[in-house]
Structures are given as C-alpha cells and as structure tokens.
Amino acid sequence: MEIITSRIDKKTKEKMKELSYINWSAVIRESVTARIKEEESRKHTIDRSVIAEGMAIASGIRKSSTGWNSTEEIRKWRDRAI
C-alpha cells in the first residue's frame, strides 16, 4: 500500500484522539474509494444529447447578437460610473 499525508485542523485531530477506537485510516480509505467510484460513474453517465442541446442554444444566442460590440458596451457603463 502507498502512504499519503493530509493536514487537518487541531480540533479535528483532538476529536479523532477522543474516538481512538475508530480506525481512521480505514475511514479515509473507504471515503477516497467511494469518491473515486462516484466520479467514475459520473464520467460514464454524460448525456451527449443534453450537451448537443446546450451547444445549439449557445450557438443561437451567439448568432442573434451580431452587431453588438461588448467592448463598446463596457466602456459605456464605465463612463456612466465616473
């Protein structure tokens, strides 16, 4: 097994000492393993149709805003603030 190091605050360390009957290494291992499984399952459940729909919406918004200059708009609002 590999060894990792982590920092925790003093209060948490004191509480861990009070609960010394708990195998904290096992708790941390289980937590890390569970998080890895969660992230891996999330990676495999990406709904590509939702992504495609979002891209289509973004593209439509971009097309409908032609002729608008963001730099000019920012300058206008900055000038108002002065």
Buried (B, 14 or more C-beta within 10 A) or exposed (E): EEEEEEEEEEEEEEEEEEEEEEEEEEEEEEEEEEEEEEEEEEEEEEEEEEEEEEEEEEEEEEEEEEEEEEEEEEEEEEEEEE
